[in-house]
């Protein structure tokens, strides 16, 4: 018998937030860098000091259960049994594809363009994945993914259409994953309240809205059987003590949440006005990021990089460029000067 040939690993995807690489690309750029390449809130949640015991001890199961109860109330899920805690939603993606495989799925589909890790991790798990641009085309597969609101263009998919798709998945013992990482910033209705549906899983991110991406915390909202299957795959102590401490405060702080939504809406409007002033065409977004489409996108990326400003470009869509929000008035002023100088140079 011949030797088994290992499966070729999926190629790494270029993401935002890599300042080390940016410094190599633009070694003469001024410091500090302004990182607008992610959709993370630049105004982090002001949590209380983390107790030393959160670092010194294994995370307490009671603390995790308390956060699950709070998350169920906050997200509108039926119960804490519908919640799985994870070290970021990224960790849940291949596990969900594995669950779909265990149900008999062979093919998967992602409504695209979208967050590229969904397709990559599903392929790694063993599914034959197609990226489609029409919601109706997802029903041909037994594993379907919709990012809602979508990253990078802010596209919103109708709730009733998603529920109809979930019913279609149920008929074939399939699974619909709805990634709501930007739902707090996208003005769309969550499906968390429908999590009793055994063909539906809703993903929620902590790091985006709360500006705490480094805490590595995400949530799956699903039928209790699916939630339990995910927990079994993650194993004990999946979420760190510091993350539990921060999230338990943040999810209960409704005053901060309300105030931050208003602030982000105002700042997103400022960003759109600035981009339009610079002669750029806005194609979509949420209150945490704006997508621009322009044939000069590569040149604009280089122009901003030389000025210490990192934005997000896409290898597969060279005319698209995405802007996150600056975190201070000084950063806003630097961005405005760089954009206007690019617009002026383009007209000369």
Secondary structure, 3 states (H helix, E strand, C coil): CCCCCCCCCCCCCCCCCCHHHHHHHCCCCCCCCEECCCCCCCCCCCCCCCCCHHHHCCCCHHHHHHHHHHHHHHHCCCCHHHEEEECCCHHHHHHHHHHHHHCCCCEEEEECCCCCHHHHHHHHHCCEEEEECCHHHHHHCCEEEEECCCCCCCCCCCHHHHHHHHHHHHHCCCEEEEECCCHHHHCCCCCHHHCCCCCEEEEEECHHHHCCHHHCCEEEEECHHHHHHHHHHHCCCCCCHHHHHHHHHHHHCHHHHHHHHHHHHHHHHHHHHHHHHCCCCEEEECCCEEEEECCCHHHHHHHHHCCCEECEECCCCCCEEEEECCCCHHHHHHHHHHHHHHHHHHHC
